[in-house]
Amino acid sequence: MNASVNGTLESGICLHGNAVERYMYPTAYSLFFLIGFPANCLSLYVAWKNELGVYLFNLALSDLLFIMCLPVWVQFCLYDVWPHGKTMCVVCVFLLFTNFYTSAMLLSCIAVDRYLAIVYPLKFCTFRKRKTAVSMSIAAWIFTVVFNAMTVHPDSIYDVDNSICLDLFPLPQRQRIVNVARFVVGFLIPALVVGFCYWRICSDVKRNQTLGSMERRHVFRLLGCILLTLYLCFGPVHIMMVLRVLLEDCPYPNWLFFGYKVSVLLSMLNCLADPLLYCFMSRTGQASALNVLLILRRTWKKECQKENKFFVPLDVI
């Protein structure tokens, strides 16, 4: 998030001030909160009808847990000081990385589910049931919580003297090992799984003459959205984590600092991409979301009619 206060070096920590960052981050986080909260609530409401919906339900739940912390991050960015103490910092960072890695694992599960459904439609039917999706989702949550418990160390993410949370510069030695582990476990392995599934599904769909053009477009659109979400949202931030381990020094290169901050913002787009993945890439999601919007529209019209019914024009009085 934001680790900047004015100054260059205090207590062994590199500190950098940036006025653009101070305003860019709060604006972006506020938009993510205002758009992501209702979008994920809608996705949470409609995503329950099949095995794909189970995964997307858990994606929305993970996003909402992180989105609830965004007002705290906005406050931190505005004032350059973490006002809530070490415990709250650990909780917010824990939920941030929980969102990262549950999302990465659940996107991998969706890719594997589509791979089995398209490449082996009859052979692995038992593995594509709702019960399996629930079990895999629970496993993803357990693994992520355990992984974060091993990698989120309070002393490595919170600077008591300067009241800074998460982004300490330069990286503590312990955090360098953690960054490499996060890159391998949290991004590289899911990226390889999704990439393999995408390649095999594309090859099979192109050979399959029984699929119509609309079916092909639907498959490619869904897989493309999964691939883009994983690679665009989580790729840059994890690559910058490794670059910080390899290249960071005090003072470290300006491009490294700027690149890392931009990559963090890109990772936040995950909160908006997950609802789009369900509501606009799935026929069931499109129909369910449309029904909810129609209900909300009818409710709003009824409320307007009630207000107009009791409204008395001023010229009548």
SVG drawing of the C-alpha trace seen along z (x, -y; Angstrom):
<svg xmlns="http://www.w3.org/2000/svg" viewBox="-54 -28 75 70">
<polyline fill="none" stroke="black" stroke-width="0.4" points="0.0,0.0 1.7,-3.2 4.9,-3.4 5.9,-7.0 6.6,-9.8 8.9,-12.7 12.6,-11.9 15.3,-9.7 16.6,-7.4 15.5,-7.0 16.1,-4.1 17.5,-1.9 14.2,-2.3 14.2,-4.0 11.3,-6.4 10.1,-8.2 7.5,-10.9 5.4,-11.2 2.5,-13.7 1.1,-12.0 0.9,-8.7 -0.8,-10.4 -3.7,-11.4 -3.7,-8.6 -4.0,-5.8 -6.9,-7.1 -8.8,-8.0 -8.3,-4.5 -9.1,-2.7 -12.2,-4.7 -13.4,-3.8 -12.6,-0.1 -14.7,-0.3 -17.6,-2.1 -17.8,0.2 -16.4,3.4 -18.6,3.6 -22.0,3.7 -20.7,5.7 -19.3,8.4 -22.5,8.4 -24.5,9.0 -22.1,11.7 -22.3,13.3 -26.1,13.3 -26.4,14.9 -23.4,17.3 -24.7,20.5 -26.5,22.6 -23.7,24.9 -20.1,26.0 -18.8,22.9 -21.0,20.7 -19.4,22.2 -16.0,21.1 -17.3,17.6 -19.2,17.3 -15.9,17.8 -14.2,15.3 -16.8,12.7 -16.5,13.5 -12.7,13.2 -13.0,9.8 -15.6,8.5 -13.3,9.4 -10.5,7.3 -12.8,4.5 -13.9,3.9 -10.3,2.9 -10.0,0.4 -11.2,-2.6 -8.4,-2.0 -5.8,-1.9 -7.3,-5.1 -6.8,-6.8 -3.2,-5.5 -2.5,-6.9 -3.9,-10.3 -2.0,-10.9 1.2,-8.8 0.8,-7.3 -0.8,-4.1 -3.0,-5.1 -4.5,-1.8 -1.5,0.1 0.3,3.3 -2.6,5.7 -4.9,3.9 -2.0,3.8 -1.5,7.5 -5.2,8.1 -5.4,5.9 -2.3,7.4 -3.5,10.9 -6.8,10.2 -5.0,8.6 -2.9,11.7 -5.8,13.9 -7.6,12.2 -4.6,12.6 -4.1,16.3 -7.7,17.6 -8.4,15.7 -5.4,17.3 -6.3,20.8 -10.0,20.5 -9.3,19.2 -7.1,22.2 -9.9,24.5 -12.3,22.8 -9.7,23.4 -9.3,27.0 -13.1,27.5 -13.5,26.1 -10.6,28.2 -12.2,31.4 -15.6,30.4 -14.4,29.6 -11.4,31.9 -12.8,34.9 -16.6,34.3 -17.4,38.0 -14.4,39.3 -14.3,37.0 -17.9,36.2 -17.7,37.2 -15.0,34.5 -17.2,31.7 -20.0,32.0 -21.1,29.3 -19.7,31.3 -16.3,31.4 -16.3,27.6 -17.3,27.0 -14.4,29.3 -11.9,27.6 -13.0,24.2 -12.6,25.1 -9.2,26.6 -8.2,23.3 -9.2,21.3 -7.4,23.6 -4.2,23.6 -4.2,19.8 -4.8,19.2 -2.0,21.5 0.4,20.0 -0.4,16.5 0.1,17.5 3.6,18.7 4.5,15.7 2.8,12.6 5.2,11.7 4.3,8.6 7.9,7.4 8.4,7.6 5.4,5.6 5.1,2.9 7.5,0.2 6.6,-1.0 8.9,-4.0 7.5,-5.5 4.0,-4.0 4.3,-2.3 2.3,0.8 3.3,3.4 5.8,1.7 9.0,1.2 12.0,0.0 14.4,1.6 12.9,5.1 13.7,6.8 15.8,9.9 13.0,12.3 10.6,10.6 13.0,11.3 12.5,15.1 8.7,14.5 8.5,12.6 10.1,15.4 7.8,18.0 4.8,15.8 5.9,15.5 6.3,19.3 3.3,20.5 0.9,17.6 1.5,16.8 3.8,19.0 2.1,22.4 -1.5,21.0 -0.3,19.2 1.2,22.4 -2.0,24.4 -4.3,21.8 -1.9,21.4 -1.9,25.2 -5.7,25.5 -6.1,22.5 -3.8,24.0 -5.4,27.5 -8.9,26.2 -8.2,23.9 -6.6,26.8 -9.6,29.0 -12.2,26.4 -10.5,25.6 -10.5,29.3 -14.1,29.9 -16.4,29.3 -19.6,29.9 -19.3,26.6 -20.9,23.6 -19.3,20.2 -21.2,18.8 -20.1,21.7 -16.5,21.2 -16.7,17.5 -18.2,18.1 -15.4,20.6 -12.7,18.3 -14.2,15.3 -14.5,17.1 -11.0,18.5 -9.5,15.2 -11.1,13.4 -9.6,15.9 -6.2,15.7 -6.3,11.9 -7.4,11.6 -4.7,13.8 -1.8,12.5 -2.7,8.8 -3.8,8.5 -1.3,10.8 1.6,11.1 3.1,7.6 2.9,7.3 4.6,10.7 7.3,9.9 8.0,6.6 8.3,8.5 11.1,10.6 12.7,7.6 12.7,5.9 14.6,8.9 17.1,8.8 17.6,5.1 16.4,3.1 18.9,0.9 18.7,-2.3 18.4,-4.5 16.8,-2.1 16.0,-2.9 13.1,-5.2 11.7,-2.9 11.5,-0.1 9.6,-2.2 7.2,-3.5 6.7,0.0 6.0,1.6 3.3,-1.1 1.6,-0.7 1.6,3.1 -0.1,2.8 -2.9,0.8 -3.2,3.3 -3.6,6.1 -6.6,4.2 -8.4,4.6 -9.0,8.2 -11.9,6.9 -13.7,5.7 -12.6,8.5 -14.1,11.3 -17.7,10.0 -17.3,9.4 -16.1,13.0 -19.4,14.3 -22.0,11.7 -20.8,11.1 -18.9,14.3 -21.5,16.8 -24.9,17.2 -26.3,18.2 -24.6,15.2 -25.9,12.8 -29.5,14.0 -29.3,13.9 -27.7,10.5 -30.3,9.2 -33.1,10.6 -31.7,8.9 -31.3,5.6 -34.9,5.8 -36.2,6.4 -34.2,3.4 -35.6,1.3 -39.1,2.3 -38.6,1.6 -37.2,-1.8 -40.1,-2.7 -42.6,-1.7 -40.8,-3.9 -40.9,-6.8 -44.6,-6.3 -45.2,-6.3 -43.3,-9.6 -45.2,-11.2 -48.5,-10.0 -47.9,-12.0 -46.2,-15.0 -48.3,-18.1 -47.3,-20.8 -46.6,-24.3 -49.1,-26.0 -51.9,-23.9 -51.2,-25.0"/>
</svg>
